Amino acid sequence: NAGVMQNPRHLVRRRGQEARLRCSPMKGHSHVYWYRQLPEEGLKFMVYLQKENIIDESGMPKERFSAEFPKEGPSILRIQQVVRGDSAAYFCASSPNPITGRLYEQYFGPGTRLTVT
Amino acid sequence: KNEVEQSPQNLTAQEGEFITINCSYSVGISALHWLQQHPGGGIVSLFMLSSGKKKHGRLIATINIQEKHSSLHITASHPRDSAVYICAVVKETSGSRLTFGEGTQLTVNP
């Protein structure tokens, strides 16, 4: 049973380029969270999605950042026109559908380390 | 002031020592997680608890809801336990997303 998968593991982008980070949840999981860990800082919530629906995006910067979780395929966190301040580790976590009763379980992926040069 | 505070920030121990990492929070919670993060690596969930105590191998996690406090204990510590340990809570008012402490850097020397 594969765990949460994220790719790429490392991504280097020049200022102004776009970054696309992918997250495939654990088998049977229908909900995905994205968290960001800036250098020397703690983890911060960004967005919570279920398939085809954004549940909570209160942690997402208002500009340049977007997230989706289509019916088929991985969840994608997209950062347009990256700046140096976007350099961070981006972690995805997946959870079962809450109707299963397994509330609050989250399983983390290995993260994507984004470096903006 | 952070809603989730951990202490100590840094901890150095000798192999075999008993280790305690503390987490205090100032909000109502639905659950609390202890996570482990190795350098350059991903995040592993160690425990999720909402009351009482859980044990897995040499790791023990406890929570006191009334006092808004949780502890992570490591018995017979080993150098491979060296990592950052992170406390995270599910706030009652924030759905299911996690709010994190700053982490405790643990180094166990042989």
Interface residues (C-beta under 8 A of the other chain):
Chain A: Y33 Y35 E41 G42 L43 K44 F45 Y48 I55 D56 G59 F91 A93 S95 P98 L103 Y104 E105 Q106 Y107 F108 G109 P110 G111
Chain B: S30 A31 H33 L35 G41 G42 I43 V44 S45 M48 S50 I86 A88 V90 G95 S96 R97 L98 T99 F100 G101 E102 G103
